[in-house]
Amino acid sequence: MTEPLTQSPAQPATDPEAPAPARAPARRERARTALRRVPGRLRSLPPWSALAAGVLAGGLLGAGYGLAATPQYTATSYVVAVPSDQSDPASALGFAQAYGRVATQLAVLGDAQMWAHVPVAALERSVRTATSPDAPMVSVTATSADPEEAADMANAVARALTKHADAAADDTHVELRQFARATEPAESSSPSAAVTGLVGASAGGLLGGLALLVRPRRSGRGPGRTPAAVPGPASAADGRGQL
């Protein structure tokens, strides 16, 4: 005879990798506890930690900016004002100051763009002029990420300025002549990563020092401690009773 086989009811399948229901709340509670401990840990740091952190962060940011920034090249061309027989050196000096101010105007830059092969907006953004109070000379400086383009822009603006001065030479009795052409720069004029890193470290140290000054001072009492009671002065009656 064969005995009937009995089957036990099927047990629900369990996934050993499934997280327990109480595991997620426990993690959240540990995260909250860690966040509550952060202010206390920050207060326990030494006072100079803000200064050191500022110097380190500023140096890293400054060096990173110096490495990521595109290097810039600067080229300078010079023109000199020459008086005619009907003028004097003082007039040449005055007209040199005037030409230095009009060198970046649209009328001059519009002619310079034909020789520089760049738009007028690029010349307005990249070209600067300077004059000397002692010499009738105008310097035209151009800055660009391409060293050859920087030299071309400086020479183009100087050439256009000379053309405009020659057109009015009969009235001003002063001519502009090119004194020195701009050459292609061999090195960039933008600061290196070391320089920007030092500047950033200085700025970070300054901010860290300010944070150190405004940081609230620690109290001498620890948590949970009560100040010791100071006995008051004894009265005269108590003193006589003890005698």
C-alpha positions as a Markdown table, in Angstrom:
| # | Residue | x | y | z |
|---|---|---|---|---|
| 1 | Met | 0.0 | 0.0 | 0.0 |
| 2 | Thr | 1.1 | 3.5 | -0.8 |
| 3 | Glu | 0.7 | 6.3 | 1.6 |
| 4 | Pro | -0.7 | 9.5 | 0.2 |
| 5 | Leu | 1.8 | 12.3 | -0.2 |
| 6 | Thr | 1.0 | 15.4 | 1.6 |
| 7 | Gln | 2.3 | 18.8 | 0.5 |
| 8 | Ser | 2.9 | 21.6 | 2.8 |
| 9 | Pro | 1.6 | 25.0 | 1.8 |
| 10 | Ala | 4.0 | 27.0 | -0.3 |
| 11 | Gln | 6.1 | 29.5 | 1.6 |
| 12 | Pro | 6.4 | 32.9 | 0.1 |
| 13 | Ala | 9.7 | 33.4 | -1.7 |
| 14 | Thr | 12.1 | 35.7 | 0.0 |
| 15 | Asp | 14.9 | 37.7 | -1.7 |
| 16 | Pro | 17.9 | 37.6 | 0.5 |
| 17 | Glu | 19.2 | 40.8 | -1.3 |
| 18 | Ala | 16.0 | 42.8 | -0.6 |
| 19 | Pro | 16.6 | 45.5 | 2.0 |
| 20 | Ala | 14.7 | 45.2 | 5.3 |
| 21 | Pro | 11.9 | 47.6 | 5.7 |
| 22 | Ala | 13.5 | 49.2 | 8.7 |
| 23 | Arg | 16.9 | 49.7 | 7.0 |
| 24 | Ala | 16.0 | 52.9 | 5.1 |
| 25 | Pro | 14.6 | 54.8 | 8.2 |
| 26 | Ala | 17.8 | 53.8 | 10.1 |
| 27 | Arg | 20.0 | 55.2 | 7.3 |
| 28 | Arg | 18.0 | 58.5 | 7.4 |
| 29 | Glu | 18.4 | 58.7 | 11.1 |
| 30 | Arg | 22.1 | 58.2 | 10.9 |
| 31 | Ala | 22.4 | 60.9 | 8.2 |
| 32 | Arg | 20.4 | 63.3 | 10.4 |
| 33 | Thr | 22.7 | 62.5 | 13.4 |
| 34 | Ala | 25.8 | 63.1 | 11.3 |
| 35 | Leu | 24.4 | 66.5 | 10.1 |
| 36 | Arg | 23.6 | 67.5 | 13.6 |
| 37 | Arg | 27.2 | 66.8 | 14.6 |
| 38 | Val | 28.7 | 69.0 | 11.8 |
| 39 | Pro | 28.4 | 72.4 | 13.6 |
| 40 | Gly | 30.0 | 70.9 | 16.7 |
| 41 | Arg | 32.9 | 69.5 | 14.8 |
| 42 | Leu | 33.4 | 72.8 | 13.0 |
| 43 | Arg | 33.4 | 74.7 | 16.3 |
| 44 | Ser | 36.0 | 72.3 | 17.6 |
| 45 | Leu | 38.5 | 73.1 | 14.8 |
| 46 | Pro | 41.4 | 75.4 | 15.7 |
| 47 | Pro | 41.0 | 79.1 | 15.1 |
| 48 | Trp | 43.5 | 79.2 | 12.3 |
| 49 | Ser | 41.6 | 76.6 | 10.2 |
| 50 | Ala | 39.5 | 79.3 | 8.5 |
| 51 | Leu | 42.7 | 81.1 | 7.4 |
| 52 | Ala | 44.4 | 77.9 | 6.1 |
| 53 | Ala | 41.2 | 76.8 | 4.3 |
| 54 | Gly | 40.9 | 80.2 | 2.6 |
| 55 | Val | 44.5 | 80.2 | 1.4 |
| 56 | Leu | 44.2 | 76.7 | 0.1 |
| 57 | Ala | 40.9 | 77.2 | -1.7 |
| 58 | Gly | 42.0 | 80.6 | -3.2 |
| 59 | Gly | 45.3 | 79.1 | -4.4 |
| 60 | Leu | 43.6 | 76.2 | -6.1 |
| 61 | Leu | 41.0 | 78.4 | -7.7 |
| 62 | Gly | 43.5 | 80.9 | -8.9 |
| 63 | Ala | 45.8 | 78.3 | -10.4 |
| 64 | Gly | 42.9 | 76.6 | -12.1 |
| 65 | Tyr | 41.9 | 79.8 | -13.7 |
| 66 | Gly | 45.4 | 80.5 | -14.9 |
| 67 | Leu | 45.5 | 77.0 | -16.5 |
| 68 | Ala | 42.1 | 77.2 | -18.1 |
| 69 | Ala | 42.3 | 80.8 | -19.4 |
| 70 | Thr | 43.3 | 81.4 | -23.0 |
| 71 | Pro | 46.7 | 83.1 | -23.2 |
| 72 | Gln | 46.6 | 86.7 | -24.5 |
| 73 | Tyr | 49.4 | 88.4 | -26.6 |
| 74 | Thr | 50.0 | 92.1 | -26.8 |
| 75 | Ala | 51.7 | 94.1 | -29.6 |
| 76 | Thr | 52.4 | 97.8 | -29.7 |
| 77 | Ser | 53.0 | 100.2 | -32.6 |
| 78 | Tyr | 54.3 | 103.8 | -32.2 |
| 79 | Val | 53.6 | 106.9 | -34.3 |
| 80 | Val | 55.2 | 110.3 | -33.7 |
| 81 | Ala | 53.9 | 113.8 | -34.5 |
| 82 | Val | 56.3 | 116.0 | -36.5 |
| 83 | Pro | 55.7 | 119.7 | -36.9 |
| 84 | Ser | 56.2 | 121.4 | -40.2 |
| 85 | Asp | 58.1 | 124.7 | -40.8 |
| 86 | Gln | 55.0 | 126.7 | -40.0 |
| 87 | Ser | 54.5 | 125.0 | -36.6 |
| 88 | Asp | 56.5 | 124.4 | -33.4 |
| 89 | Pro | 57.1 | 121.4 | -31.1 |
| 90 | Ala | 54.4 | 122.5 | -28.6 |
| 91 | Ser | 51.8 | 122.2 | -31.3 |
| 92 | Ala | 53.1 | 118.8 | -32.3 |
| 93 | Leu | 52.7 | 117.7 | -28.6 |
| 94 | Gly | 49.2 | 119.0 | -28.4 |
| 95 | Phe | 48.1 | 117.3 | -31.7 |
| 96 | Ala | 49.7 | 114.0 | -30.5 |
| 97 | Gln | 47.4 | 114.1 | -27.5 |
| 98 | Ala | 44.4 | 114.8 | -29.7 |
| 99 | Tyr | 45.3 | 112.0 | -32.1 |
| 100 | Gly | 45.7 | 109.6 | -29.3 |
| 101 | Arg | 42.1 | 110.2 | -28.3 |
| 102 | Val | 40.6 | 109.8 | -31.8 |
| 103 | Ala | 42.7 | 106.7 | -32.7 |
| 104 | Thr | 39.9 | 104.4 | -31.3 |
| 105 | Gln | 37.1 | 106.3 | -32.9 |
| 106 | Leu | 34.9 | 104.6 | -35.5 |
| 107 | Ala | 36.3 | 106.7 | -38.4 |
| 108 | Val | 39.8 | 105.4 | -37.8 |
| 109 | Leu | 38.9 | 101.9 | -36.9 |
| 110 | Gly | 36.6 | 101.6 | -40.0 |
| 111 | Asp | 39.7 | 102.2 | -42.2 |
| 112 | Ala | 41.9 | 99.9 | -40.1 |
| 113 | Gln | 39.7 | 96.9 | -40.4 |
| 114 | Met | 40.6 | 96.6 | -44.1 |
| 115 | Trp | 44.3 | 96.0 | -43.2 |
| 116 | Ala | 43.7 | 94.1 | -40.0 |
| 117 | His | 41.1 | 91.7 | -41.6 |
| 118 | Val | 39.0 | 91.8 | -38.4 |
| 119 | Pro | 35.6 | 93.5 | -37.7 |
| 120 | Val | 35.4 | 96.9 | -36.2 |
| 121 | Ala | 33.9 | 95.4 | -33.0 |
| 122 | Ala | 37.1 | 93.3 | -32.5 |
| 123 | Leu | 39.2 | 96.5 | -32.9 |
| 124 | Glu | 37.1 | 98.4 | -30.4 |
| 125 | Arg | 37.5 | 95.6 | -27.9 |
| 126 | Ser | 41.2 | 94.9 | -28.3 |
| 127 | Val | 42.9 | 98.2 | -29.2 |
| 128 | Arg | 44.1 | 100.8 | -26.7 |
| 129 | Thr | 46.1 | 104.0 | -27.2 |
| 130 | Ala | 48.4 | 106.0 | -24.9 |
| 131 | Thr | 50.2 | 109.3 | -25.1 |
| 132 | Ser | 53.1 | 110.9 | -23.2 |
| 133 | Pro | 52.9 | 114.4 | -21.7 |
| 134 | Asp | 56.6 | 115.0 | -22.6 |
| 135 | Ala | 57.0 | 113.5 | -26.1 |
| 136 | Pro | 54.7 | 113.9 | -29.2 |
| 137 | Met | 54.3 | 110.2 | -29.5 |
| 138 | Val | 51.2 | 107.9 | -29.7 |
| 139 | Ser | 51.4 | 104.2 | -28.8 |
| 140 | Val | 48.8 | 101.8 | -30.3 |
| 141 | Thr | 48.5 | 98.5 | -28.4 |
| 142 | Ala | 46.4 | 95.5 | -29.5 |
| 143 | Thr | 45.7 | 92.4 | -27.6 |
| 144 | Ser | 44.5 | 89.0 | -29.1 |
| 145 | Ala | 44.8 | 85.3 | -28.5 |
| 146 | Asp | 46.7 | 85.1 | -31.8 |
| 147 | Pro | 50.1 | 86.9 | -31.7 |
| 148 | Glu | 50.1 | 87.6 | -35.4 |
| 149 | Glu | 46.6 | 89.1 | -35.3 |
| 150 | Ala | 47.7 | 91.3 | -32.4 |
| 151 | Ala | 50.6 | 92.8 | -34.4 |
| 152 | Asp | 48.4 | 93.2 | -37.5 |
| 153 | Met | 45.7 | 95.1 | -35.5 |
| 154 | Ala | 48.2 | 97.5 | -33.9 |
| 155 | Asn | 49.9 | 98.2 | -37.3 |
| 156 | Ala | 46.6 | 98.7 | -39.0 |
| 157 | Val | 45.3 | 101.2 | -36.5 |
| 158 | Ala | 48.6 | 103.1 | -36.6 |
| 159 | Arg | 48.5 | 103.2 | -40.4 |
| 160 | Ala | 44.9 | 104.4 | -40.5 |
| 161 | Leu | 45.6 | 107.1 | -37.9 |
| 162 | Thr | 48.6 | 108.3 | -40.0 |
| 163 | Lys | 46.4 | 108.5 | -43.1 |
| 164 | His | 43.8 | 110.7 | -41.2 |
| 165 | Ala | 46.5 | 113.0 | -39.9 |
| 166 | Asp | 48.1 | 113.4 | -43.4 |
| 167 | Ala | 44.6 | 114.4 | -44.8 |
| 168 | Ala | 44.5 | 117.3 | -42.3 |
| 169 | Ala | 48.2 | 118.2 | -42.4 |
| 170 | Asp | 47.6 | 121.4 | -44.4 |
| 171 | Asp | 45.4 | 122.8 | -41.7 |
| 172 | Thr | 47.2 | 121.4 | -38.6 |
| 173 | His | 50.8 | 121.8 | -39.9 |
| 174 | Val | 51.6 | 118.6 | -38.1 |
| 175 | Glu | 52.3 | 115.2 | -39.7 |
| 176 | Leu | 52.1 | 111.7 | -38.1 |
| 177 | Arg | 54.9 | 109.3 | -39.0 |
| 178 | Gln | 55.4 | 105.8 | -38.0 |
| 179 | Phe | 58.1 | 105.5 | -35.4 |
| 180 | Ala | 58.1 | 101.7 | -34.8 |
| 181 | Arg | 56.0 | 98.9 | -36.2 |
| 182 | Ala | 54.5 | 96.3 | -34.0 |
| 183 | Thr | 56.2 | 92.9 | -34.1 |
| 184 | Glu | 54.7 | 89.5 | -33.4 |
| 185 | Pro | 55.1 | 88.9 | -29.6 |
| 186 | Ala | 57.0 | 85.7 | -28.6 |
| 187 | Glu | 55.5 | 85.4 | -25.1 |
| 188 | Ser | 52.0 | 85.9 | -23.8 |
| 189 | Ser | 51.1 | 89.0 | -21.7 |
| 190 | Ser | 48.5 | 87.2 | -19.6 |
| 191 | Pro | 49.6 | 86.1 | -16.1 |
| 192 | Ser | 50.8 | 82.5 | -15.6 |
| 193 | Ala | 49.2 | 79.9 | -13.4 |
| 194 | Ala | 51.7 | 80.6 | -10.7 |
| 195 | Val | 50.8 | 84.3 | -10.5 |
| 196 | Thr | 47.1 | 83.7 | -10.5 |
| 197 | Gly | 47.6 | 81.0 | -7.9 |
| 198 | Leu | 49.4 | 83.5 | -5.6 |
| 199 | Val | 46.8 | 86.1 | -6.2 |
| 200 | Gly | 44.0 | 83.6 | -5.4 |
| 201 | Ala | 45.9 | 82.5 | -2.2 |
| 202 | Ser | 46.2 | 86.1 | -1.1 |
| 203 | Ala | 42.5 | 86.8 | -1.7 |
| 204 | Gly | 41.6 | 83.5 | 0.1 |
| 205 | Gly | 43.8 | 84.3 | 3.0 |
| 206 | Leu | 42.2 | 87.8 | 3.3 |
| 207 | Leu | 38.7 | 86.3 | 3.3 |
| 208 | Gly | 39.8 | 83.6 | 5.8 |
| 209 | Gly | 41.3 | 86.3 | 8.1 |
| 210 | Leu | 38.0 | 88.3 | 7.9 |
| 211 | Ala | 36.1 | 85.1 | 8.8 |
| 212 | Leu | 38.5 | 84.6 | 11.7 |
| 213 | Leu | 37.8 | 88.1 | 13.0 |
| 214 | Val | 34.0 | 87.8 | 12.9 |
| 215 | Arg | 34.0 | 84.3 | 14.3 |
| 216 | Pro | 32.4 | 84.2 | 17.8 |
| 217 | Arg | 34.8 | 83.6 | 20.6 |
| 218 | Arg | 34.6 | 80.4 | 22.6 |
| 219 | Ser | 33.3 | 80.5 | 26.1 |
| 220 | Gly | 35.5 | 78.9 | 28.8 |
| 221 | Arg | 32.6 | 76.8 | 30.2 |
| 222 | Gly | 32.0 | 73.5 | 28.6 |
| 223 | Pro | 28.6 | 72.0 | 27.9 |
| 224 | Gly | 26.6 | 71.0 | 31.0 |
| 225 | Arg | 28.9 | 73.0 | 33.4 |
| 226 | Thr | 27.5 | 75.5 | 35.8 |
| 227 | Pro | 29.5 | 78.5 | 37.1 |
| 228 | Ala | 31.0 | 78.0 | 40.6 |
| 229 | Ala | 29.1 | 79.9 | 43.3 |
| 230 | Val | 31.1 | 82.8 | 44.7 |
| 231 | Pro | 30.4 | 83.4 | 48.4 |
| 232 | Gly | 29.2 | 86.9 | 49.2 |
| 233 | Pro | 30.8 | 89.1 | 51.8 |
| 234 | Ala | 30.0 | 88.3 | 55.4 |
| 235 | Ser | 27.9 | 90.8 | 57.3 |
| 236 | Ala | 29.1 | 92.4 | 60.5 |
| 237 | Ala | 26.6 | 90.5 | 62.7 |
| 238 | Asp | 27.8 | 87.2 | 61.4 |
| 239 | Gly | 31.4 | 88.2 | 62.2 |
| 240 | Arg | 30.6 | 89.1 | 65.8 |
| 241 | Gly | 28.7 | 85.8 | 66.3 |
| 242 | Gln | 31.7 | 83.8 | 65.3 |
| 243 | Leu | 34.0 | 85.6 | 67.8 |
